């Protein structure tokens, strides 16, 4: 009992000093033990090594920061990681899903609180502020470039431009129900992904999200313009036999962003098509949001779909 209470005090100390370096020598000195004895006692009582516990607590704090709207880059830095990539690997190893999905799936606190109070409201846009649907492709690409630079994940702007040129070429001559150039749809998808802080390859895949299912273009024809990782995502989402829940994290992210933009513009469809899309969203896409293993659903998708059913 005495050791248990002692370890609780140590954990409290660690949680109050997560912003500091927290070397084991410092903690052991504060506790009044040698490093060797302290490390053995802590692991025996808590089941985790000291530094493993510290890493876990920092990742949990980071997850809360992301849900509250922090950028993945800022959450990574607050955990002591020098780059988002290392943080994302550690986050996925700890929780089983990448922080990008947490950012997308997380219910906003205000939305949750308002629902608890029984207020009726339309779900605010989790990904980003609503972009003008009549915006042209050049302006959309400019916004996309800005979003990619701001999300802190790093990006080869030449690669982004090549993806944009490929999209413009593939979708040339196609129009949406609204009358807009079709290429504006995948550009909106890519913008959603950039603002969800997805990596460069996922954003580029978003710009070509349905290029190889709705056109006669071949993926292989654009292999020189698109990275191998982006190509892998595109092959996955273009596989008609692949079920949504079975997609890898990045491919799932693209499909959810694509569906979200389709649902945001659903008013341009006729009533029966709106109902069919909404039923499909509730039946297939919302359950797919449970993949990260938590109870946070893709609230905006659910909210829009229920509105039209």
C-alpha positions in Angstrom: 0.0 0.0 0.0 2.8 2.3 0.9 4.5 1.7 -2.5 1.2 2.2 -4.3 0.7 5.6 -2.7 4.2 6.6 -3.5 3.9 5.7 -7.2 0.6 7.7 -7.3 2.5 10.8 -6.0 5.3 10.2 -8.6 2.7 10.0 -11.4 1.1 13.2 -10.1 4.5 14.8 -10.2 5.1 13.6 -13.8 1.7 14.8 -15.0 2.4 18.3 -13.5 5.8 18.5 -15.3 5.0 17.0 -18.7 6.3 20.2 -20.4 9.8 19.7 -18.8 12.5 17.3 -19.9 11.7 14.8 -17.1 15.0 12.9 -17.1 14.7 9.8 -14.9 17.6 11.1 -12.8 15.6 14.2 -11.9 12.5 12.2 -11.0 14.5 9.7 -8.9 16.3 12.6 -7.2 12.9 14.3 -6.4 11.7 10.9 -5.0 14.8 10.4 -2.9 15.9 7.1 -4.6 18.8 6.0 -6.7 17.9 5.7 -10.4 18.3 1.9 -10.4 16.0 1.4 -7.4 13.5 4.0 -8.5 13.2 2.5 -12.0 12.6 -1.0 -10.7 10.1 0.1 -8.1 8.1 2.2 -10.7 7.9 -0.6 -13.2 6.9 -3.1 -10.6 4.1 -1.0 -9.3 2.8 0.5 -12.6 3.7 -2.1 -15.1 5.5 0.5 -17.3 9.0 1.8 -17.5 9.2 5.5 -16.4 10.0 6.9 -19.8 7.3 4.7 -21.4 4.8 6.1 -18.9 5.9 9.7 -19.7 5.6 9.1 -23.4 2.1 7.6 -23.0 0.9 10.5 -20.9 2.3 13.0 -23.4 0.5 11.3 -26.3 -2.8 11.2 -24.3 -2.4 14.9 -23.7 -1.6 15.5 -27.4 -4.8 13.6 -28.4 -6.8 16.0 -26.2 -5.1 19.0 -27.8 -5.9 17.7 -31.3 -9.5 17.2 -30.4 -9.6 20.8 -29.1 -8.4 22.0 -32.5 -4.6 22.1 -32.2 -2.5 21.4 -35.3 -0.8 18.0 -35.4 2.6 19.8 -35.7 1.9 21.8 -32.5 0.8 18.6 -30.7 4.0 16.9 -31.8 6.2 19.7 -30.6 4.4 19.7 -27.2 5.3 16.0 -26.9 9.0 16.8 -27.6 9.0 15.3 -31.2 11.1 17.2 -33.7 8.9 16.3 -36.7 5.2 15.3 -37.2 6.3 12.0 -38.8 7.9 10.6 -35.7 5.0 11.8 -33.6 2.5 10.2 -36.0 4.3 6.8 -35.8 4.4 6.9 -32.0 0.7 8.0 -31.9 -0.4 5.2 -34.1 1.7 2.6 -32.2 0.1 3.7 -29.0 -3.6 4.1 -30.1 -3.8 2.0 -33.2 -4.8 4.9 -35.6 -3.1 8.0 -36.8 -3.7 11.5 -35.4 -5.2 12.6 -38.8 -8.1 10.3 -38.2 -8.6 11.6 -34.6 -8.7 15.1 -36.0 -11.3 14.1 -38.5 -13.5 11.9 -36.3 -13.4 13.9 -33.1 -16.6 15.6 -32.1 -16.1 19.2 -31.3 -16.5 19.9 -27.5 -19.1 22.6 -28.1 -21.2 20.4 -30.3 -21.1 17.6 -27.6 -21.9 20.0 -24.8 -24.8 21.6 -26.8 -26.3 18.1 -27.5 -26.1 17.2 -23.8 -28.1 20.3 -23.1 -30.7 19.1 -25.6 -30.2 22.0 -28.1 -31.1 21.4 -31.7 -28.4 22.6 -34.0 -26.7 21.8 -37.3 -23.2 20.3 -36.9 -20.4 22.8 -37.7 -17.9 21.8 -40.2 -15.2 19.7 -38.5 -12.7 19.9 -41.4 -12.8 23.5 -42.3 -15.0 26.6 -42.8 -17.3 26.1 -45.8 -15.5 27.0 -49.0 -17.5 28.8 -51.8 -18.7 25.9 -54.0 -18.6 28.2 -57.0 -14.9 28.9 -56.6 -12.8 28.2 -59.7 -10.1 25.6 -59.9 -7.2 28.1 -59.9 -8.4 29.8 -56.8 -9.1 26.4 -55.1 -5.6 25.3 -55.9 -4.2 28.5 -54.4 -6.2 27.8 -51.2 -5.0 24.2 -51.2 -1.3 25.3 -51.5 -1.8 27.7 -48.6 -3.4 25.0 -46.5 -0.7 22.5 -47.2 2.0 25.0 -46.2 0.1 25.9 -43.0 -0.6 22.4 -41.8 3.1 21.9 -40.9 3.4 18.5 -42.5 5.8 19.6 -45.2 5.2 19.3 -48.9 7.0 19.3 -52.3 5.1 22.0 -54.0 6.3 20.8 -57.4 4.7 17.4 -56.6 1.5 19.1 -55.6 1.5 21.1 -58.8 2.0 17.9 -60.9 -0.9 16.3 -59.1 -3.0 19.4 -59.9 -2.0 19.4 -63.6 -2.8 15.7 -63.8 -6.3 16.3 -62.3 -7.0 19.1 -64.7 -6.0 16.9 -67.6 -8.0 13.9 -66.5 -11.2 15.7 -65.6 -11.1 18.1 -68.5 -14.6 18.6 -70.1 -16.5 17.1 -67.1 -19.0 19.0 -65.1 -20.8 18.4 -61.8 -24.6 18.5 -61.2 -24.1 22.1 -60.1 -22.6 23.0 -63.4 -19.2 23.6 -62.0 -16.1 22.0 -63.6 -15.8 18.5 -62.2 -12.2 19.0 -61.1 -13.3 21.4 -58.4 -14.8 18.4 -56.5 -11.5 16.5 -56.0 -9.8 19.9 -55.3 -12.3 20.4 -52.5 -11.5 16.9 -51.3 -7.8 17.6 -51.3 -8.5 20.9 -49.4 -10.4 19.0 -46.7 -7.5 16.6 -46.4 -4.9 19.4 -46.2 -6.9 21.1 -43.4 -7.2 17.8 -41.6 -3.4 17.8 -41.7 -3.1 14.7 -43.9 0.3 14.2 -45.5 1.3 15.2 -49.0 0.7 11.8 -50.6 -2.8 11.6 -49.2 -3.6 15.2 -50.3 -2.4 14.5 -53.8 -4.5 11.3 -53.9 -7.5 13.4 -52.9 -7.0 15.6 -56.0 -7.5 12.4 -58.1 -9.9 10.6 -55.7 -12.3 9.3 -58.4 -10.2 9.9 -61.6 -9.7 6.2 -62.3 -13.2 5.1 -61.7 -15.2 7.9 -63.4 -12.9 8.4 -66.4 -11.1 6.2 -68.9 -7.7 7.4 -67.6 -5.2 4.7 -66.5 -3.3 5.0 -63.2 -0.2 3.7 -65.0 -0.3 6.6 -67.4 0.3 9.1 -64.6 2.9 7.1 -62.7 5.6 9.6 -63.5 3.6 12.5 -62.1 2.5 10.9 -58.8 4.6 9.6 -56.0 4.6 5.8 -55.3 2.8 6.3 -52.0 0.0 8.4 -53.5 -0.2 5.9 -56.3 -0.7 3.2 -53.8 -3.6 5.1 -52.2 -5.2 5.7 -55.6 -5.0 2.0 -56.5 -6.6 1.1 -53.2 -9.6 3.5 -53.5 -10.0 2.7 -57.2 -10.4 -1.0 -56.4 -14.2 -1.6 -56.8 -14.0 -4.9 -54.9 -12.4 -3.2 -51.8 -14.9 -2.5 -49.0 -14.7 0.8 -47.2 -14.0 -0.6 -43.7 -11.1 -2.6 -45.2 -9.2 0.4 -46.5 -5.9 1.4 -44.9 -6.0 4.6 -42.8 -4.9 7.1 -45.6 -7.2 5.5 -48.2 -10.1 5.7 -45.7 -9.3 9.3 -45.0 -9.6 10.1 -48.7 -12.9 8.3 -49.1 -14.4 10.0 -46.1 -13.3 13.4 -47.3 -14.7 12.7 -50.7 -18.0 11.6 -49.2 -18.1 14.6 -47.0 -17.8 17.0 -49.9 -20.4 15.0 -51.9 -22.8 15.4 -48.9 -22.1 19.1 -48.6 -23.3 19.5 -52.2 -26.1 17.0 -52.1 -28.8 19.6 -52.7 -27.9 19.6 -56.4 -29.2 16.0 -56.7 -32.8 15.0 -57.0 -34.8 13.9 -53.9 -34.4 10.2 -54.5 -30.7 10.5 -55.1 -30.3 12.5 -51.9 -32.1 9.8 -49.9 -30.0 7.1 -51.5 -26.7 8.9 -50.8 -27.9 9.6 -47.2 -28.8 6.0 -46.6 -25.5 4.8 -48.0 -23.7 7.3 -45.8 -25.4 6.1 -42.6 -25.0 2.4 -43.5 -21.4 2.4 -44.8 -19.5 5.6 -44.1 -20.5 6.5 -40.6 -19.8 3.0 -39.2 -16.4 3.2 -40.9 -15.6 6.0 -38.6 -15.5 3.5 -35.7 -12.2 2.1 -37.2 -10.0 4.1 -34.8 -11.6 2.2 -31.9 -13.3 5.1 -30.2 -16.9 6.4 -30.0 -16.3 9.5 -32.0 -18.3 9.4 -35.2 -17.9 11.6 -38.3 -20.5 13.9 -36.9 -20.9 16.1 -39.9 -21.5 13.2 -42.3 -24.1 11.8 -39.9 -25.8 15.1 -39.4 -26.1 15.9 -43.1 -27.3 12.4 -43.9 -30.0 12.4 -41.2 -31.2 15.8 -42.5 -32.1 14.3 -45.9 -33.6 11.0 -44.7 
